[in-house]
Amino acid sequence: MGDYKPGSMDIREQEKTFAGFIRLVTWGAVLTVVILIILALSNA
């Protein structure tokens, strides 16, 4: 562990994974809201 330098690790893969996760959560939330709106309008 003596060779470790903070901030020197390549984190591109982690950043891509996190961006994909955020995109998935965003689309999931949008889809949920759309489904709820459709359900509300169909019961009106």
mmCIF file of the N, C-alpha and C atoms, coordinates in Angstrom:
data_MODEL
# 
_entry.id   MODEL 
# 
loop_
_atom_site.group_PDB 
_atom_site.id 
_atom_site.type_symbol 
_atom_site.label_atom_id 
_atom_site.label_alt_id 
_atom_site.label_comp_id 
_atom_site.label_asym_id 
_atom_site.label_entity_id 
_atom_site.label_seq_id 
_atom_site.pdbx_PDB_ins_code 
_atom_site.Cartn_x 
_atom_site.Cartn_y 
_atom_site.Cartn_z 
_atom_site.occupancy 
_atom_site.B_iso_or_equiv 
_atom_site.pdbx_formal_charge 
_atom_site.auth_seq_id 
_atom_site.auth_comp_id 
_atom_site.auth_asym_id 
_atom_site.auth_atom_id 
_atom_site.pdbx_PDB_model_num 
ATOM 1   N N  . MET A 1 1  ? 0.815   -1.202 0.000   1.00 0.00 ? 1  MET A N  1 
ATOM 2   C CA . MET A 1 1  ? 0.000   0.000  0.000   1.00 0.00 ? 1  MET A CA 1 
ATOM 3   C C  . MET A 1 1  ? 0.859   1.266  0.000   1.00 0.00 ? 1  MET A C  1 
ATOM 4   N N  . GLY A 1 2  ? 2.138   1.150  0.061   1.00 0.00 ? 2  GLY A N  1 
ATOM 5   C CA . GLY A 1 2  ? 2.989   2.321  0.094   1.00 0.00 ? 2  GLY A CA 1 
ATOM 6   C C  . GLY A 1 2  ? 3.026   3.081  -1.222  1.00 0.00 ? 2  GLY A C  1 
ATOM 7   N N  . ASP A 1 3  ? 2.644   2.427  -2.345  1.00 0.00 ? 3  ASP A N  1 
ATOM 8   C CA . ASP A 1 3  ? 2.673   3.079  -3.646  1.00 0.00 ? 3  ASP A CA 1 
ATOM 9   C C  . ASP A 1 3  ? 1.376   3.803  -3.981  1.00 0.00 ? 3  ASP A C  1 
ATOM 10  N N  . TYR A 1 4  ? 0.385   3.743  -3.125  1.00 0.00 ? 4  TYR A N  1 
ATOM 11  C CA . TYR A 1 4  ? -0.919  4.341  -3.414  1.00 0.00 ? 4  TYR A CA 1 
ATOM 12  C C  . TYR A 1 4  ? -0.840  5.855  -3.377  1.00 0.00 ? 4  TYR A C  1 
ATOM 13  N N  . LYS A 1 5  ? -1.401  6.499  -4.425  1.00 0.00 ? 5  LYS A N  1 
ATOM 14  C CA . LYS A 1 5  ? -1.484  7.961  -4.487  1.00 0.00 ? 5  LYS A CA 1 
ATOM 15  C C  . LYS A 1 5  ? -2.952  8.326  -4.643  1.00 0.00 ? 5  LYS A C  1 
ATOM 16  N N  . PRO A 1 6  ? -3.536  9.027  -3.677  1.00 0.00 ? 6  PRO A N  1 
ATOM 17  C CA . PRO A 1 6  ? -4.947  9.403  -3.763  1.00 0.00 ? 6  PRO A CA 1 
ATOM 18  C C  . PRO A 1 6  ? -5.232  10.178 -5.053  1.00 0.00 ? 6  PRO A C  1 
ATOM 19  N N  . GLY A 1 7  ? -6.319  9.811  -5.715  1.00 0.00 ? 7  GLY A N  1 
ATOM 20  C CA . GLY A 1 7  ? -6.724  10.494 -6.934  1.00 0.00 ? 7  GLY A CA 1 
ATOM 21  C C  . GLY A 1 7  ? -6.073  9.958  -8.193  1.00 0.00 ? 7  GLY A C  1 
ATOM 22  N N  . SER A 1 8  ? -5.296  8.893  -8.101  1.00 0.00 ? 8  SER A N  1 
ATOM 23  C CA . SER A 1 8  ? -4.593  8.390  -9.274  1.00 0.00 ? 8  SER A CA 1 
ATOM 24  C C  . SER A 1 8  ? -5.317  7.220  -9.950  1.00 0.00 ? 8  SER A C  1 
ATOM 25  N N  . MET A 1 9  ? -6.405  6.734  -9.365  1.00 0.00 ? 9  MET A N  1 
ATOM 26  C CA . MET A 1 9  ? -7.104  5.586  -9.928  1.00 0.00 ? 9  MET A CA 1 
ATOM 27  C C  . MET A 1 9  ? -7.969  6.006  -11.120 1.00 0.00 ? 9  MET A C  1 
ATOM 28  N N  . ASP A 1 10 ? -8.008  5.180  -12.153 1.00 0.00 ? 10 ASP A N  1 
ATOM 29  C CA . ASP A 1 10 ? -8.849  5.440  -13.316 1.00 0.00 ? 10 ASP A CA 1 
ATOM 30  C C  . ASP A 1 10 ? -10.295 5.072  -12.965 1.00 0.00 ? 10 ASP A C  1 
ATOM 31  N N  . ILE A 1 11 ? -11.186 6.053  -12.982 1.00 0.00 ? 11 ILE A N  1 
ATOM 32  C CA . ILE A 1 11 ? -12.575 5.817  -12.577 1.00 0.00 ? 11 ILE A CA 1 
ATOM 33  C C  . ILE A 1 11 ? -13.558 6.004  -13.727 1.00 0.00 ? 11 ILE A C  1 
ATOM 34  N N  . ARG A 1 12 ? -13.085 5.938  -14.963 1.00 0.00 ? 12 ARG A N  1 
ATOM 35  C CA . ARG A 1 12 ? -13.984 6.136  -16.104 1.00 0.00 ? 12 ARG A CA 1 
ATOM 36  C C  . ARG A 1 12 ? -15.105 5.110  -16.138 1.00 0.00 ? 12 ARG A C  1 
ATOM 37  N N  . GLU A 1 13 ? -14.810 3.860  -15.848 1.00 0.00 ? 13 GLU A N  1 
ATOM 38  C CA . GLU A 1 13 ? -15.851 2.825  -15.863 1.00 0.00 ? 13 GLU A CA 1 
ATOM 39  C C  . GLU A 1 13 ? -16.898 3.081  -14.779 1.00 0.00 ? 13 GLU A C  1 
ATOM 40  N N  . GLN A 1 14 ? -16.454 3.490  -13.597 1.00 0.00 ? 14 GLN A N  1 
ATOM 41  C CA . GLN A 1 14 ? -17.406 3.792  -12.518 1.00 0.00 ? 14 GLN A CA 1 
ATOM 42  C C  . GLN A 1 14 ? -18.282 4.983  -12.900 1.00 0.00 ? 14 GLN A C  1 
ATOM 43  N N  . GLU A 1 15 ? -17.696 5.982  -13.551 1.00 0.00 ? 15 GLU A N  1 
ATOM 44  C CA . GLU A 1 15 ? -18.469 7.152  -13.972 1.00 0.00 ? 15 GLU A CA 1 
ATOM 45  C C  . GLU A 1 15 ? -19.505 6.769  -15.022 1.00 0.00 ? 15 GLU A C  1 
ATOM 46  N N  . LYS A 1 16 ? -19.146 5.901  -15.961 1.00 0.00 ? 16 LYS A N  1 
ATOM 47  C CA . LYS A 1 16 ? -20.096 5.453  -16.976 1.00 0.00 ? 16 LYS A CA 1 
ATOM 48  C C  . LYS A 1 16 ? -21.219 4.634  -16.345 1.00 0.00 ? 16 LYS A C  1 
ATOM 49  N N  . THR A 1 17 ? -20.882 3.782  -15.385 1.00 0.00 ? 17 THR A N  1 
ATOM 50  C CA . THR A 1 17 ? -21.888 2.984  -14.699 1.00 0.00 ? 17 THR A CA 1 
ATOM 51  C C  . THR A 1 17 ? -22.845 3.873  -13.922 1.00 0.00 ? 17 THR A C  1 
ATOM 52  N N  . PHE A 1 18 ? -22.308 4.870  -13.221 1.00 0.00 ? 18 PHE A N  1 
ATOM 53  C CA . PHE A 1 18 ? -23.150 5.783  -12.451 1.00 0.00 ? 18 PHE A CA 1 
ATOM 54  C C  . PHE A 1 18 ? -24.053 6.593  -13.372 1.00 0.00 ? 18 PHE A C  1 
ATOM 55  N N  . ALA A 1 19 ? -23.529 7.059  -14.503 1.00 0.00 ? 19 ALA A N  1 
ATOM 56  C CA . ALA A 1 19 ? -24.342 7.820  -15.463 1.00 0.00 ? 19 ALA A CA 1 
ATOM 57  C C  . ALA A 1 19 ? -25.478 6.944  -15.999 1.00 0.00 ? 19 ALA A C  1 
ATOM 58  N N  . GLY A 1 20 ? -25.188 5.681  -16.275 1.00 0.00 ? 20 GLY A N  1 
ATOM 59  C CA . GLY A 1 20 ? -26.236 4.763  -16.725 1.00 0.00 ? 20 GLY A CA 1 
ATOM 60  C C  . GLY A 1 20 ? -27.288 4.531  -15.663 1.00 0.00 ? 20 GLY A C  1 
ATOM 61  N N  . PHE A 1 21 ? -26.859 4.413  -14.419 1.00 0.00 ? 21 PHE A N  1 
ATOM 62  C CA . PHE A 1 21 ? -27.798 4.231  -13.311 1.00 0.00 ? 21 PHE A CA 1 
ATOM 63  C C  . PHE A 1 21 ? -28.714 5.443  -13.166 1.00 0.00 ? 21 PHE A C  1 
ATOM 64  N N  . ILE A 1 22 ? -28.137 6.637  -13.237 1.00 0.00 ? 22 ILE A N  1 
ATOM 65  C CA . ILE A 1 22 ? -28.936 7.865  -13.132 1.00 0.00 ? 22 ILE A CA 1 
ATOM 66  C C  . ILE A 1 22 ? -29.932 7.956  -14.287 1.00 0.00 ? 22 ILE A C  1 
ATOM 67  N N  . ARG A 1 23 ? -29.489 7.594  -15.491 1.00 0.00 ? 23 ARG A N  1 
ATOM 68  C CA . ARG A 1 23 ? -30.379 7.607  -16.655 1.00 0.00 ? 23 ARG A CA 1 
ATOM 69  C C  . ARG A 1 23 ? -31.527 6.629  -16.455 1.00 0.00 ? 23 ARG A C  1 
ATOM 70  N N  . LEU A 1 24 ? -31.227 5.439  -15.950 1.00 0.00 ? 24 LEU A N  1 
ATOM 71  C CA . LEU A 1 24 ? -32.258 4.431  -15.701 1.00 0.00 ? 24 LEU A CA 1 
ATOM 72  C C  . LEU A 1 24 ? -33.266 4.910  -14.658 1.00 0.00 ? 24 LEU A C  1 
ATOM 73  N N  . VAL A 1 25 ? -32.786 5.494  -13.584 1.00 0.00 ? 25 VAL A N  1 
ATOM 74  C CA . VAL A 1 25 ? -33.675 5.990  -12.530 1.00 0.00 ? 25 VAL A CA 1 
ATOM 75  C C  . VAL A 1 25 ? -34.549 7.126  -13.059 1.00 0.00 ? 25 VAL A C  1 
ATOM 76  N N  . THR A 1 26 ? -33.966 8.003  -13.866 1.00 0.00 ? 26 THR A N  1 
ATOM 77  C CA . THR A 1 26 ? -34.723 9.121  -14.426 1.00 0.00 ? 26 THR A CA 1 
ATOM 78  C C  . THR A 1 26 ? -35.840 8.615  -15.336 1.00 0.00 ? 26 THR A C  1 
ATOM 79  N N  . TRP A 1 27 ? -35.510 7.701  -16.245 1.00 0.00 ? 27 TRP A N  1 
ATOM 80  C CA . TRP A 1 27 ? -36.531 7.155  -17.139 1.00 0.00 ? 27 TRP A CA 1 
ATOM 81  C C  . TRP A 1 27 ? -37.583 6.373  -16.362 1.00 0.00 ? 27 TRP A C  1 
ATOM 82  N N  . GLY A 1 28 ? -37.173 5.676  -15.333 1.00 0.00 ? 28 GLY A N  1 
ATOM 83  C CA . GLY A 1 28 ? -38.130 4.948  -14.507 1.00 0.00 ? 28 GLY A CA 1 
ATOM 84  C C  . GLY A 1 28 ? -39.110 5.883  -13.813 1.00 0.00 ? 28 GLY A C  1 
ATOM 85  N N  . ALA A 1 29 ? -38.596 7.008  -13.313 1.00 0.00 ? 29 ALA A N  1 
ATOM 86  C CA . ALA A 1 29 ? -39.464 7.985  -12.645 1.00 0.00 ? 29 ALA A CA 1 
ATOM 87  C C  . ALA A 1 29 ? -40.429 8.620  -13.646 1.00 0.00 ? 29 ALA A C  1 
ATOM 88  N N  . VAL A 1 30 ? -39.924 8.965  -14.825 1.00 0.00 ? 30 VAL A N  1 
ATOM 89  C CA . VAL A 1 30 ? -40.783 9.557  -15.856 1.00 0.00 ? 30 VAL A CA 1 
ATOM 90  C C  . VAL A 1 30 ? -41.868 8.570  -16.268 1.00 0.00 ? 30 VAL A C  1 
ATOM 91  N N  . LEU A 1 31 ? -41.492 7.328  -16.480 1.00 0.00 ? 31 LEU A N  1 
ATOM 92  C CA . LEU A 1 31 ? -42.458 6.307  -16.868 1.00 0.00 ? 31 LEU A CA 1 
ATOM 93  C C  . LEU A 1 31 ? -43.513 6.113  -15.778 1.00 0.00 ? 31 LEU A C  1 
ATOM 94  N N  . THR A 1 32 ? -43.103 6.123  -14.525 1.00 0.00 ? 32 THR A N  1 
ATOM 95  C CA . THR A 1 32 ? -44.047 5.974  -13.416 1.00 0.00 ? 32 THR A CA 1 
ATOM 96  C C  . THR A 1 32 ? -45.049 7.121  -13.389 1.00 0.00 ? 32 THR A C  1 
ATOM 97  N N  . VAL A 1 33 ? -44.567 8.355  -13.577 1.00 0.00 ? 33 VAL A N  1 
ATOM 98  C CA . VAL A 1 33 ? -45.461 9.515  -13.578 1.00 0.00 ? 33 VAL A CA 1 
ATOM 99  C C  . VAL A 1 33 ? -46.442 9.428  -14.745 1.00 0.00 ? 33 VAL A C  1 
ATOM 100 N N  . VAL A 1 34 ? -45.964 9.043  -15.911 1.00 0.00 ? 34 VAL A N  1 
ATOM 101 C CA . VAL A 1 34 ? -46.847 8.918  -17.076 1.00 0.00 ? 34 VAL A CA 1 
ATOM 102 C C  . VAL A 1 34 ? -47.914 7.858  -16.832 1.00 0.00 ? 34 VAL A C  1 
ATOM 103 N N  . ILE A 1 35 ? -47.519 6.728  -16.281 1.00 0.00 ? 35 ILE A N  1 
ATOM 104 C CA . ILE A 1 35 ? -48.500 5.679  -15.981 1.00 0.00 ? 35 ILE A CA 1 
ATOM 105 C C  . ILE A 1 35 ? -49.535 6.169  -14.979 1.00 0.00 ? 35 ILE A C  1 
ATOM 106 N N  . LEU A 1 36 ? -49.094 6.882  -13.947 1.00 0.00 ? 36 LEU A N  1 
ATOM 107 C CA . LEU A 1 36 ? -50.036 7.409  -12.959 1.00 0.00 ? 36 LEU A CA 1 
ATOM 108 C C  . LEU A 1 36 ? -50.996 8.420  -13.575 1.00 0.00 ? 36 LEU A C  1 
ATOM 109 N N  . ILE A 1 37 ? -50.508 9.255  -14.478 1.00 0.00 ? 37 ILE A N  1 
ATOM 110 C CA . ILE A 1 37 ? -51.379 10.229 -15.148 1.00 0.00 ? 37 ILE A CA 1 
ATOM 111 C C  . ILE A 1 37 ? -52.406 9.505  -16.017 1.00 0.00 ? 37 ILE A C  1 
ATOM 112 N N  . ILE A 1 38 ? -51.961 8.492  -16.755 1.00 0.00 ? 38 ILE A N  1 
ATOM 113 C CA . ILE A 1 38 ? -52.889 7.725  -17.594 1.00 0.00 ? 38 ILE A CA 1 
ATOM 114 C C  . ILE A 1 38 ? -53.953 7.042  -16.743 1.00 0.00 ? 38 ILE A C  1 
ATOM 115 N N  . LEU A 1 39 ? -53.539 6.459  -15.632 1.00 0.00 ? 39 LEU A N  1 
ATOM 116 C CA . LEU A 1 39 ? -54.500 5.807  -14.735 1.00 0.00 ? 39 LEU A CA 1 
ATOM 117 C C  . LEU A 1 39 ? -55.498 6.821  -14.151 1.00 0.00 ? 39 LEU A C  1 
ATOM 118 N N  . ALA A 1 40 ? -55.013 7.995  -13.781 1.00 0.00 ? 40 ALA A N  1 
ATOM 119 C CA . ALA A 1 40 ? -55.895 9.018  -13.222 1.00 0.00 ? 40 ALA A CA 1 
ATOM 120 C C  . ALA A 1 40 ? -56.901 9.499  -14.267 1.00 0.00 ? 40 ALA A C  1 
ATOM 121 N N  . LEU A 1 41 ? -56.448 9.679  -15.498 1.00 0.00 ? 41 LEU A N  1 
ATOM 122 C CA . LEU A 1 41 ? -57.352 10.157 -16.545 1.00 0.00 ? 41 LEU A CA 1 
ATOM 123 C C  . LEU A 1 41 ? -58.363 9.084  -16.974 1.00 0.00 ? 41 LEU A C  1 
ATOM 124 N N  . SER A 1 42 ? -57.969 7.839  -16.913 1.00 0.00 ? 42 SER A N  1 
ATOM 125 C CA . SER A 1 42 ? -58.889 6.773  -17.328 1.00 0.00 ? 42 SER A CA 1 
ATOM 126 C C  . SER A 1 42 ? -59.968 6.528  -16.276 1.00 0.00 ? 42 SER A C  1 
ATOM 127 N N  . ASN A 1 43 ? -59.742 6.938  -15.047 1.00 0.00 ? 43 ASN A N  1 
ATOM 128 C CA . ASN A 1 43 ? -60.750 6.779  -13.996 1.00 0.00 ? 43 ASN A CA 1 
ATOM 129 C C  . ASN A 1 43 ? -61.633 8.003  -13.859 1.00 0.00 ? 43 ASN A C  1 
ATOM 130 N N  . ALA A 1 44 ? -61.342 9.057  -14.601 1.00 0.00 ? 44 ALA A N  1 
ATOM 131 C CA . ALA A 1 44 ? -62.111 10.304 -14.468 1.00 0.00 ? 44 ALA A CA 1 
ATOM 132 C C  . ALA A 1 44 ? -63.475 10.217 -15.111 1.00 0.00 ? 44 ALA A C  1 
# 
